[in-house]
Amino acid sequence: MSGKAGEVQKPIKKIWNGSTNNTQTFYPGGSEAVIKFIQKLMTVGKFTAQIMPYGQGKTIAVFDVRGLKTIVEQHDDILNWIEEK
């Protein structure tokens, strides 16, 4: 994940859960873990994921998440994911 002004955060290695047809992955843990991950994504500008399917080479995907907080704010009356500071 990258923070503001190009600040790069230390990589975090996690094994995500795969779908039964091997076309999707899911963040590990229950709802609380997923919400915390989304809250963390709301504080950064970019999310980089590296995947390495069994028996294949690695693939790197970069996601622009700068607008995520704006989207979550629009639905926070239901979600309640924005932590007041």
Secondary structure, 3 states (H helix, E strand, C coil): CECHHHCECCCCCCCCEECCCCCCEECCCCHHHHHHHHHHHCCCCEEEEEECCCCCCCEEEEEECCCHHHHHHHCHHHHCCCCCC
